[in-house]
Amino acid sequence: MTRIYRLTRTKTGRAERQVSVASYDKASAEHHKARKQAEDGVSDVEIIPVKPGE
């Protein structure tokens, strides 16, 4: 079974963590994590495993 992942991140000026609406395979999640970390005002980017349908 393929594992799926989402990203969570903290953005400057926001009190709560944001969660990606898209789901990724591991390689894509790593790629998107690197892109988000490069954005201004984004910090604490994490990859979290999710169950299908979540």
Phi and psi restraints in degrees (value plus and minus 20) as a CYANA .aco file:
   2 THR   PHI     -96.3   -56.3
   2 THR   PSI     112.3   152.3
   3 ARG   PHI    -101.9   -61.9
   3 ARG   PSI     125.6   165.6
   4 ILE   PHI    -140.8  -100.8
   4 ILE   PSI     135.2   175.2
   5 TYR   PHI    -158.0  -118.0
   5 TYR   PSI     135.9   175.9
   6 ARG   PHI    -148.6  -108.6
   6 ARG   PSI     143.9   183.9
   7 LEU   PHI    -128.1   -88.1
   7 LEU   PSI     123.3   163.3
   8 THR   PHI    -140.9  -100.9
   8 THR   PSI     132.9   172.9
   9 ARG   PHI    -177.6  -137.6
   9 ARG   PSI     141.1   181.1
  10 THR   PHI    -129.0   -89.0
  10 THR   PSI     116.6   156.6
  11 LYS   PHI    -141.1  -101.1
  11 LYS   PSI     117.1   157.1
  12 THR   PHI     -74.0   -34.0
  12 THR   PSI     112.7   152.7
  13 GLY   PHI      68.8   108.8
  13 GLY   PSI     -22.1    17.9
  14 ARG   PHI    -133.3   -93.3
  14 ARG   PSI     116.1   156.1
  15 ALA   PHI    -100.3   -60.3
  15 ALA   PSI     -48.3    -8.3
  16 GLU   PHI    -130.0   -90.0
  16 GLU   PSI     137.6   177.6
  17 ARG   PHI     -93.4   -53.4
  17 ARG   PSI     126.2   166.2
  18 GLN   PHI    -118.5   -78.5
  18 GLN   PSI     125.1   165.1
  19 VAL   PHI    -139.5   -99.5
  19 VAL   PSI     114.3   154.3
  20 SER   PHI     -84.4   -44.4
  20 SER   PSI     128.0   168.0
  21 VAL   PHI    -109.2   -69.2
  21 VAL   PSI     -38.6     1.4
  22 ALA   PHI    -109.9   -69.9
  22 ALA   PSI     133.4   173.4
  23 SER   PHI    -129.8   -89.8
  23 SER   PSI     127.1   167.1
  24 TYR   PHI    -151.8  -111.8
  24 TYR   PSI     135.5   175.5
  25 ASP   PHI     -98.7   -58.7
  25 ASP   PSI     153.2   193.2
  26 LYS   PHI     -79.6   -39.6
  26 LYS   PSI     -66.7   -26.7
  27 ALA   PHI     -83.2   -43.2
  27 ALA   PSI     -62.5   -22.5
  28 SER   PHI     -87.3   -47.3
  28 SER   PSI     -58.0   -18.0
  29 ALA   PHI     -82.1   -42.1
  29 ALA   PSI     -62.4   -22.4
  30 GLU   PHI     -82.5   -42.5
  30 GLU   PSI     -61.6   -21.6
  31 HIS   PHI     -82.9   -42.9
  31 HIS   PSI     -68.3   -28.3
  32 HIS   PHI     -87.6   -47.6
  32 HIS   PSI     -52.5   -12.5
  33 LYS   PHI     -80.9   -40.9
  33 LYS   PSI     -66.3   -26.3
  34 ALA   PHI     -82.2   -42.2
  34 ALA   PSI     -59.9   -19.9
  35 ARG   PHI     -85.8   -45.8
  35 ARG   PSI     -61.7   -21.7
  36 LYS   PHI     -86.8   -46.8
  36 LYS   PSI     -59.4   -19.4
  37 GLN   PHI     -83.2   -43.2
  37 GLN   PSI     -46.2    -6.2
  38 ALA   PHI    -100.6   -60.6
  38 ALA   PSI     -33.6     6.4
  39 GLU   PHI     -94.3   -54.3
  39 GLU   PSI     123.1   163.1
  40 ASP   PHI     -86.6   -46.6
  40 ASP   PSI     117.6   157.6
  41 GLY   PHI      62.0   102.0
  41 GLY   PSI     -17.5    22.5
  42 VAL   PHI    -128.6   -88.6
  42 VAL   PSI     113.4   153.4
  43 SER   PHI    -164.6  -124.6
  43 SER   PSI     150.6   190.6
  44 ASP   PHI      32.4    72.4
  44 ASP   PSI      31.9    71.9
  45 VAL   PHI    -100.6   -60.6
  45 VAL   PSI     108.7   148.7
  46 GLU   PHI    -148.9  -108.9
  46 GLU   PSI     127.4   167.4
  47 ILE   PHI    -120.4   -80.4
  47 ILE   PSI     106.4   146.4
  48 ILE   PHI    -142.9  -102.9
  48 ILE   PSI     116.4   156.4
  49 PRO   PHI     -94.7   -54.7
  49 PRO   PSI     123.0   163.0
  50 VAL   PHI    -150.8  -110.8
  50 VAL   PSI     137.1   177.1
  51 LYS   PHI    -108.3   -68.3
  51 LYS   PSI     129.1   169.1
  52 PRO   PHI     -72.7   -32.7
  52 PRO   PSI     115.5   155.5
  53 GLY   PHI      72.2   112.2
  53 GLY   PSI     -29.6    10.4
